[in-house]
């Protein structure tokens, strides 16, 4: 038996606002950041569990405080007990009767729980000597269903239905695992499309993306209609007719405004319109979906939990579900969301980018292919070539695909040097930024 | 010209879990708490702005940290500028491009913004020498509309429609103000109905409530069906057929479960069923509303923002809208919600209780009567007789009614002695609790 002996928390920030990478209509100057935790145990194996919440700068200390509010829930606890019953562990964290008031199940506290849950999965996968996608893909349908809290989703997905989906996918697991290792999992890139880039840079990066093997790129839109028309045209001319071009409004519009705006971009053959309006607006998204058809609506990176995803599926609000590794309460809730998507026959194309989101979320898509939906049809994982060098096991993306990681763990672990260099505000990188501004 | 010279933040908690007051099916042992701020200026008038987020214990320090993340946004700012354009001030706080990631517009960060916004309103009302309800009721329709961010609600309520509602109510303002001062504003009480109380205590407190002039009481339900049937029957026998009995499930049920459960309570003539399921489940509430009709569905104390309220009104999810003074982003957003309710013809019966929620929310209902909906028909404010002695201007509730406060301010201000005695964890009250446990 071993116990959790330490929970160390870090406020890590990258001064990305000094450039224009990551700029969009709602987020003009993000400093990509992580509220980060390391779970240590007294076991002789020395394994640690790493997890994080991704933020874009100010307020990262609030997320760190929220992770701190959960520290006493796991410190000193029996590791085997927590890891053996990850479904029970999830409920124990999410249903704390006092902390629940801060959400419930949304925002700062829910993301903090996600970081802790993901750190425990990282630890569990390392102990098993497996990458997370492989660990999950080896669990039985019954074990997977036991991870899920069906509260508030049972009107759309019952435990029996979830079991049915997982059992139907069980026979083909081995074949699909082999295919995954051989074919990889398709990615698409947002690198060309940031709002701050000139048309020339957009065109050049779009061509490079195609040369790198990507079959879809994504452009930020929503600040100015005429600029958007010109930029989408520029991109279409650069990549030709065969490459998908998705656009992303980052919640900029009202429902009708989204429909009107997209009518102007529709002639350029748009792969999807992402985050057209508030992520809380299930009915608004449904109205937009009807109004922009046949262009698919995509959303999810800011969808707070499984309850809102459930309604978006019930209402026909989205055709592309973009789950995020660090927005909801971790791996468990994302498995519920994968199952909901499978039930409703909707494709999952995860949100990534930021810091570590690519490293983390690839495990979920690969697991989904092997053991849940059983398909990669129309599915791809977002990719931004940024900040991967800070991770112990950076993603392997080439030929337009993510290639399955083989290292044990969930992919969340940053280099120790990064944790100290980019520590905010006292790390050397921030000391230098501060000195250069004064 | 004056500037904001200090923003002091307090973590104040009351050890209410030592008794069973406040116990319900989801919140068995709350420690009623407030993440509290005081805004000071260098003006000679000495006025301060007080505001808070209500929480139920653990995690109150996370809310305090979130208020801290907003401190630099107002410290050193020109007070007159902030207070003259409260609509602009609201947007400035809510649309911070980095902090927005922590919500957006929900949970810990949104409630913290609400506390800051409410503290600024408290300051503005004190400077005007008026209670908040009176200050708001004297603003022109145009000034009131300028307070509102119509982003994400314009499909349900346009600025012109809001203006129309406010202008229609303008001629009767004086008469209704006179009526309010003469008649008060009806309250209802939750005091008899906590889950932890015995049947005898429930019966006795229910009779006392009627003797005190209340025409409605509320019971917590949802833990055990047979207990609920017995408790509702006990209450009905105690109060007779003329008194309203509402029930509150505190999010305990799935949609179908709510419908089935309520069928057993319906024979006792239920005034409303409150929070039957997740506050995020717009469509679930709509299904419940259809399934339990004609019993009205009530919800709102955990509804995160105007976007979710908008959808609940669009989908027919509720007949009783229970806004809360400290859940959304303060007075401005609550005015948007009052206008949405008026547009859809839904009655507003605010959530209160906790710490200071009664003191704060009464201003909104009184303003609504005078200047928005123009009616008190079927409307009442929740009342729990608890912790009012900690406020500088405690509510005046008697004869079953709230009586309009005459002191300047928004009602949020706690006594200085309370701020020090109940400071967590170092205040003397908590030192004593800690000593008694060890």
Interface residues (C-beta under 8 A of the other chain):
Chain A: X26 X27 X28 X29 X30 X31 X55 X56 X57 X58 X59 X61 X62 X63 X65 X66 X68 X69 X96 X97 X98 X99 X100 X101 X102 X103 X104 X105 X106 X107 X108 X109 X110 X111 X151 X152 X154 X155 X251 X254 X255 X256 X277 X278 X279 X280 X281 X282 X283 X284 X287 X302 X304 X305 X307 X308 X310 X311 X314 X315
Chain B: X26 X27 X28 X29 X30 X31 X55 X56 X57 X58 X59 X61 X62 X63 X65 X66 X68 X69 X96 X97 X98 X99 X100 X101 X102 X103 X104 X105 X106 X107 X108 X109 X110 X111 X151 X152 X154 X155 X251 X254 X255 X256 X277 X278 X279 X280 X281 X282 X283 X284 X287 X302 X304 X305 X307 X308 X310 X311 X314 X315
